[in-house]
Amino acid sequence: MKLIAFVGMDGVGKTSILNSIYSILVERGKKVAKIKPESGDTEIAKVLRMIRDTYSQKDKQQQRELNQKIAEALALDLLKTSEKIKEAYSSFDYVLIDRWTMCQEVYDKTWFVWNDFINECLALCYKPDIVFLISAEMDIVQRRLSSRPVVKETENIFSLKRVNRLYHNLAKENGWEVIENNKTLDDAVSKVYQKLLEEPSV
């Protein structure tokens, strides 16, 4: 089984690209799964966020400590997801993951909640065979995000620039495949699939 991770900030189109690659591989007779770890929707994360929001106006230090606990809970949840992947998908040809451990690393570092415990949890998770960093020019990302009904706290220009820089630094350090999605979706999908063709098992 090959684990293929699609990472990048919101607005770059990684989910659309992943879905297209999934369809292509299935059409070619491959046994493929696609997963989007919804770590932020776990019960423990919801409870911690509720507590954080309740106290955020009262004690800024307490808010930061709760943010730290939320980040730790999400790291543990990703580790649990990793174990499920090993158990449930070992007979598959491919598992395509929309966001993975490197996404949590980038956002935790952006919000200054990264620590050794989180690092150790994520280090124990399944390592992808290929990581595709989906990227796009900042004005295109902003335009895509502005069309969404809800704007997240992390989608302001300062956070986006920091997130983008961290992603690209990690890509250089780890040899990820960087795919620019500035033109048509088909163009980016073609580039991803071409990279997969270079893999012996495709």
C-alpha positions in Angstrom: 0.0 0.0 0.0 1.3 3.4 -0.9 0.3 6.4 1.2 0.0 9.6 -0.8 -0.5 12.9 1.2 -1.9 16.0 -0.3 -1.0 19.0 1.8 -1.2 22.8 1.6 -3.1 25.8 3.0 -6.8 26.3 2.4 -7.7 27.7 -1.0 -5.0 25.9 -3.0 -7.4 23.2 -4.4 -5.8 20.2 -2.9 -9.1 18.4 -2.2 -10.3 18.8 -5.8 -6.9 17.5 -7.1 -7.0 14.5 -4.7 -10.6 13.6 -5.8 -9.6 13.8 -9.5 -6.5 11.5 -8.9 -8.8 9.1 -6.9 -11.1 8.8 -9.9 -8.2 8.3 -12.3 -6.7 5.5 -10.2 -10.0 3.8 -9.7 -10.7 3.9 -13.5 -7.4 2.1 -14.0 -8.5 -0.7 -11.7 -6.6 0.3 -8.6 -7.9 -0.4 -5.1 -7.9 3.1 -3.6 -9.1 4.8 -0.4 -9.3 8.5 0.3 -9.3 9.9 3.8 -9.7 13.3 5.3 -8.8 13.2 9.0 -11.4 15.4 10.7 -9.3 15.9 13.8 -10.9 19.3 14.6 -14.3 17.6 14.9 -13.4 15.0 17.6 -15.4 15.3 20.8 -12.3 16.2 22.9 -11.4 19.0 20.5 -14.9 20.4 20.6 -14.9 20.4 24.4 -11.5 22.0 24.7 -12.5 24.7 22.2 -15.7 25.4 24.2 -13.6 25.8 27.4 -11.1 28.0 25.6 -13.8 30.2 24.1 -15.5 30.5 27.5 -12.3 31.7 29.2 -10.7 33.6 26.3 -12.0 37.0 27.4 -10.9 36.4 31.1 -7.4 35.1 31.0 -5.1 35.3 27.9 -2.6 32.9 29.5 -5.3 30.3 30.1 -6.4 30.7 26.5 -2.9 29.9 25.3 -2.6 26.9 27.6 -5.9 25.6 26.3 -4.8 26.1 22.7 -1.8 23.9 23.6 -4.0 21.2 24.9 -6.2 21.3 21.7 -3.1 20.9 19.6 -1.9 17.9 21.7 -5.4 16.3 21.4 -5.3 16.7 17.6 -1.9 15.1 17.5 -3.1 12.1 19.4 -6.1 11.9 17.2 -3.9 11.8 14.1 -1.9 9.0 15.7 -5.1 7.0 16.2 -6.0 7.6 12.6 -2.6 6.4 11.5 -3.2 3.1 13.4 -6.6 2.7 11.7 -4.9 3.2 8.3 -2.4 0.4 9.0 -5.2 -2.0 10.1 -8.0 -1.2 7.6 -6.1 -0.4 4.3 -3.1 -2.7 4.2 -4.6 -4.6 1.2 -5.2 -1.4 -0.8 -3.0 -0.2 -3.6 -3.2 3.5 -2.6 -4.5 5.6 0.3 -4.9 9.2 -0.6 -4.9 11.5 2.5 -6.3 15.1 2.4 -4.0 16.8 5.0 -1.7 14.8 7.3 0.8 15.3 10.1 2.8 18.0 8.3 -0.4 20.2 8.1 -0.7 20.1 11.9 3.0 20.9 12.2 2.6 24.0 10.0 -0.4 25.3 11.8 0.9 24.6 15.3 4.1 26.4 14.5 2.1 29.3 13.0 0.1 29.6 16.3 3.1 28.9 18.5 1.7 25.8 20.2 4.3 23.3 18.8 6.0 21.3 21.5 8.0 18.0 22.0 4.9 16.0 22.9 3.2 16.9 19.6 6.4 16.3 17.7 6.8 12.8 19.2 3.1 11.9 18.5 3.3 12.9 14.9 6.7 11.2 14.4 5.0 7.9 15.3 2.4 8.3 12.5 2.4 6.5 9.2 5.0 8.1 6.9 3.7 8.9 3.4 5.4 7.5 0.3 4.8 10.7 -1.6 3.8 14.1 -0.3 2.3 16.6 -2.8 2.4 20.2 -1.6 -0.3 21.9 -3.6 0.5 25.6 -3.9 -0.9 28.7 -5.5 -0.1 32.4 -5.8 -1.3 34.3 -2.8 -3.8 36.6 -4.6 -5.4 33.5 -6.2 -5.7 31.8 -2.7 -7.3 35.0 -1.2 -9.8 35.2 -4.1 -10.8 31.5 -3.6 -11.1 31.9 0.2 -13.2 35.1 -0.1 -15.8 33.2 -2.1 -16.4 30.8 0.8 -19.4 31.4 3.2 -17.2 31.3 6.3 -13.8 32.9 6.7 -11.6 31.1 9.3 -9.4 32.8 11.8 -6.3 31.4 10.1 -7.2 32.9 6.7 -5.9 36.4 7.3 -3.1 37.5 5.0 -0.4 37.5 7.7 -1.2 33.9 8.8 -1.5 32.8 5.2 1.9 34.2 4.3 3.5 32.5 7.4 1.7 29.2 6.6 2.8 29.3 3.0 6.5 30.0 4.0 6.5 27.1 6.5 5.0 24.7 3.9 7.6 25.6 1.3 10.5 25.3 3.8 9.3 21.8 4.8 9.0 20.9 1.2 12.6 21.8 0.6 13.8 20.0 3.7 11.9 16.8 3.0 11.9 16.6 -0.8 8.1 16.9 -1.3 6.7 17.3 -4.8 5.4 20.9 -5.2 2.5 21.3 -7.6 1.4 24.8 -8.6 -2.3 25.2 -9.0 -2.5 28.6 -10.6 -4.1 27.8 -13.9 -6.8 25.1 -14.6 -7.4 22.2 -12.3 -6.8 19.7 -15.1 -3.3 21.1 -15.5 -2.4 20.5 -11.8 -4.0 17.1 -11.9 -2.0 16.1 -14.9 1.2 17.1 -13.1 0.4 15.1 -10.1 -0.5 12.0 -12.1 2.7 12.4 -14.2 4.6 12.2 -10.9 2.7 9.1 -9.9 3.6 7.5 -13.2 7.2 7.7 -12.3 6.5 5.4 -9.4 7.1 1.7 -10.3 3.7 0.5 -9.0 1.5 2.8 -10.9 
